[in-house]
């Protein structure tokens, strides 16, 4: 009997040792990750989140609606981050992080608008002494967000470590339709100009025309028009640019109808971007349009160089050349059909035209300060005619680009 007791004791000791040895010999990597630093920067269109870890983190990205959220799932993580290092800003109204369950942690980014991840990657720092998780986000349209929701799998990462997401990469998509972003200027708290006689607000004129233009463009083969806004809402200038990019727009056409002190000046004008304005009128109009954000209390703030690539960037020379091509095509279609201002193709530093990869024009349909222009601007028949001419110009532009191998 003592033999069996001794054997049982030896077996129990062996089992205890077998349990303890793996724990004693466990590598340091079994310990929780340590997030020891973070920073966030951006504006109301794009925001970058950077988190420093002591080891390379595996992560998964998911999307949840109502409210719009980006979830970043991590292995068990100790967050040694100061509260102000991850204070919500830019796109995000709230940021939370902590333990989800045993062995799992999560960062939750809450936004007031649909949002998507443009870049999600881990960067090795200081010879593998630390690792940096970089998450670049941007606003998207509701349609794009819904597409992200439908494509994601909770079993597999929608943005696994080391793999760049493909949901909202900017620029035209070669395998899809030719996309034109139609941007109705002003909106919401920003009424824009006001008609001299009818007192019609510019934001309503531009929205009505935007719908007409989108309808005309959608009749073109292989073409899809999207509206940056389809109702009376305020969008910042950077949001307008980003919404166009989120849809992979090939073109952006921003619609306006301003007023001038000189009430006898009338006619349409097409603007492209330039660091130096072509004339005093162009400079004045650009200055007024660029104040749109300030009307809603949004201050334009220069960001650190580290995040400059996710904020407003200088338009690339090639994109600017395409913009000029489109502007000239529109002017050509307007001749003898729509009254044009003297020197109808002008340029200035309009911030809504700053997409580095989307050829863009700003179209002043006419001036609400002029009686004759005002009557036309509120006339649906005139709007439909002009929208058709712009659609023809876009079709001509596209044919030229394709013929030149663009």
N, C-alpha and C positions, 0 to 999 in steps of 0.2 A: 504494500500500500504506500509506503514511504517513497518507493520508486516512482509511482505515478504522481505523487505530490511533487517530487523533485522534477520530474519531467514536465508537469504542468507549469511549475514555477519557471523553469528554463524557457518554456514556450512563451509564457507571458512576457518574460524579460526580452526575449527575442522580438516579439511583436512590438513592444514599447520602443526598442532600439530601432526597429524598422520604420516606425512612425516618426521618431525623433531625428534620425539621421538625415532624411531629405530636408527637414526644416533647418537643421543646423548647417547643412551644406548648401542651402538655397543661395543662389547668386543675388547680388544686390539689386538686379533688375526686377526681382519679385516685389520689391518695395514700391509703394505708390510713386507715380510721376510727381515731380515738383514743378509747378508753374510759379516762377519766381519774379516775373516782370511782365508788364503789358502796356500797350499804348494804343490809342484809337484816334483817328483823324479822318476828316472828310467834310462833306457838305450835305445838302438835302437831296442830292442825286447819287453820290458815290461815297462810300466809306470803307476805310481799311482798318482791320483789326490785326494786331501783332501780339503774340504771346510767346514768352521765352520759357523753355523747359530744360530740365537738367539732362533729359534723355530724349531720344527720338520718339515722338508720340504717334501712335496709330490713331486715326480719327475717321469718323463718318459724318456726312452732312445730310440733313433731311429738312423738309419744308412742311409747315403746318399752317392752316388758315384759321381765321376767326379767333384771335387776330393773326395777322401775317407774322410768321416767325421762322427764323433759321435756327435749327438745332445742330450743335456740334457735339457729337458723342465721343468720349474719350475713355481709356482705361481709368482705373482708380487714380485720382489725382489730388494731391494736396495743393490748395490754392494759396500760395504765399504772396498774394497780390494786394496792394493797397487799394482801398475803395475808389480813390479818385483816379487810379490808373485805368479802370474800366468803367468810367462814368459814361452813361449813355449820351451820345451826340450824333450829329450827322443824320443818317437815315433812321437811326434807332432811338426809340423813346424809352426803352428799358433793356437792361442787360443783367442777367442773373447767371450764377454759376455755383456748382456744388455737387454733392454726392447724389446719385440717382438710386443706386442699389449697390449691393455688395459687389465690389470690383468694377463699378461703373460710375462715371461722372459725366456731367453735361454742362454746356454753355448754351443759354437761350437768348437769342437776339430778337427783340420784338420791334416791329416797324408799323407805321400807320398806313403805308402803301405797299402794294406787291413788291417783292424784293427777290433778287437772285444772286447766286454766288458766281462771280466772274473768274476768280482764281482762288484755288485752295491748295497750298503746298507747304512742305516742310523744308526749311533751309538749314544746312549745317553751318554752325558758327564756331570759330576759334578752334579748328582742328578737332571737331567732335566734342569739344568741352561743353557745348550747349547747342540747343536746337531752337529754331524759330518757326512757329506756325503762323503763316500769313494767310489771311482770309480777306479777299477783296469782294465787296458787294456793291450792287447798284440797283436802282429802282427799275422795274420792268412793267409792262402792261399786264392787266389782269389775265389776258389770254396766255401770255408767256408763263405767268405764275401757275396757272392751271395745268399747263403742259408739264411743268416741273413736277407738280404734285402727282400727275398720272404716270410719269415715267419712273419715279423713284420706287425703290424696293427697300422695305425695312429689314430684309434679310441680307441685302448687299448694300454697300456704301454707294450713295449717289455721287459722292466725290471722295473716293478713297485716297489715302495718303500717296502723294507722288503723282496723282493723275489730275490733270486740269479739266474742270467741268466744261461741257460744250453747250450748255443751255443758252447762254446769252453772249457769246463772243461777238464783239462789235464788227460792223462791216457787212457788206452784202453777202448773201449766201449763194454760192454758185449753183447749187442743186435745187433752188427754190424759185419762186416768182420774183419779178422785179418789184421791189418794195419802195413806195414813196411815202414818207411821213409828211402829212399835211398839218401844219401848225397854225392854229387860229390864235392870233396875237391877243394878249391881255386876257382878262377873265376874272371872275370872282371880285375881290376887293379892288382889283386894278381895272377900272372901267375903260381906260385909254382915252382917246379923244371923244369929242361930242359934236354932233352935227349942228351947223349954224342955224338951220331952220327947223328941222324935225326933232332936234335934240337927241337923235339916235346915238347910242353909245357904241364906240368902236368895237368893243368886245362882242357885241351882238352882230355887227356887220361881218366881222371876221369869221365868227362861228357859222353863220348862215352860208357864207361863201365857201368855207372849208367843206361843208357837207356837199355843196354843189360840185366842188372840185374832186372830192373823193369819189362821188358817183361817176363823174366823167372819166376819171383815171381807171376805175374798176371795169370799165367797158373795154379797155385796151387788152389785147391778148397777153396772157402770161404776166399780168400786172396786178398788184395788190396795193391799195391805198389804206393807210391807217391814220387815225386822228390822234394827235397828242392830247387833245381834250375834245370830248364830245358833248360837253355841258358847260354851264356857267361856273367854272371853278378856277381858282388861282393855281398856276404852275410857275415855279421859278424858272429863270432862263436856263440854268443848268439841268433842271428836271426835263425841260423840253428836249434838250440835246440828248440826254441819256435815254429818254423813252424812244427816240428815233433809233439810237444805237442798239437798244435792247431788242428791237424787232429786226435787226440786220438790215436797216434801211439803206437803199442805194442812193436815195436823194432825200433832201429835206427842203420843203417850201414853206416859208413862214409868211403869213398873210397879215397885212396891216392897212390902215386907212387913217392917216394922221390929219392934223390941222396945222395951218401956217398963219402967221400974222398977215401975210400978203394974200388976201382972199381972191385975188385974180389969178393966182397960180393954180393950175389944174393939170391932170393927166397922170398916167401910171409911170412908175419908176421901178427898175430892178436893181437890187444891191447885191454885191458880193463882198466878202471880207477883205480888209486890208488894214495894216498897221497905221497907215496914213490916209486920211479921208481925201476923196477926190475934189471936194469943194466944201464951202462953209455950210451949205444946206445939208449935205450928207453928214457932216460932222455934228451938226445940231440935232438931226434926227437920231443919229446913233446914240448921242449922249442922253437924249430923252428916253429912248427905248431901253437903254441899259440901266435906267433908274427904276425900271419896273419892279425889281426885287425890293428896293428900298420903300416903295409904296406899301408893301406888305410887311415891312419891318425886318427884312432879311439883309444882314450886312455881309458884304463880300470880303472874306478874310483870306489872306495869303497863307498857305499851308507849308509845313516843313518840306524840305527837298525830298525827304524820304518817301513822302506820299504824293509828290507832285505828279507822278505818272497816272494817278487815278482821279486827278482833278482837271480843271480846264487846261488845255494844252494848246500850243500854237498849231494852227492848221497847216498840215503838210503841203508842200508846194504842189505835189501832184493832184491832191484833192482840190486845191484852189484853182488849178487849171481846168478841172472838170466843172467846177462851179461857174467859171467864166463862160465855158462852152454852153452850159444850160441857160445862163442869163442871156447870151446872145441869141440863142434859139427862141426864147420867149419874146424878146424884143422884135425879132424877125417876124414872128406870127402875129404880133400886135399891130405892126405897121399897116396902115390903111383900114384897120378894123377897130382899134381902140386908141383913143387919144393918148399920146405919150408926152411926157415932159421933155424939155430940151435936154439933150445928152441923157437919154433914158437909162443907160447902164452906168451906174455910179458905184462907188465903193467906200466903205468906212468900217470902223471896228465894232460891228454888231456882235455882242456876246452870244446871241442865239445861233450864230453861224460858225461857232468854234469847234464843231465836231472834227477831229483830225482825220477821220476816215469816211466821212459822209459828205459828198458835194452838196452845198447848201446855198440857197438864195433867199433874200427877203424881198417880197413883192409888195410895194405900196400901190394898191389898186387905184388910188386917187386921193383927193383931200376933202375931208368932211367940212372944211372951212369954206369950200367953194360951192355955190348953189347948184351949178350944173353937175359937178361931180357927185354931190350929195344925193341928188335925185337918181342918178344911175346906180350908186352904191347900194341903195335900198331896193332896187328893182330886181325881182327874181329872174326876169327874162334876160336882163343884162348880165346878171351873175352867171346864168347858165351859158350864155354865149362866150363870156370870157373864160369860164372854166373849160369849155370845149377847146378854145384856142391854146390854153396852157397844156391840156392833155395832148394836143397835136405837137406842141413843142417838146414835150417829154418823149413822145414817140420818136420824133426826129433825133433828139439827143441820144436816145438809147440806140437807134440804128447806127448813128455815127460812132458811138463808143464801141459797139460790137464789130463794126467794119474795121476799126483801127486796132482790134485785138484786145480791147479793154473789157 
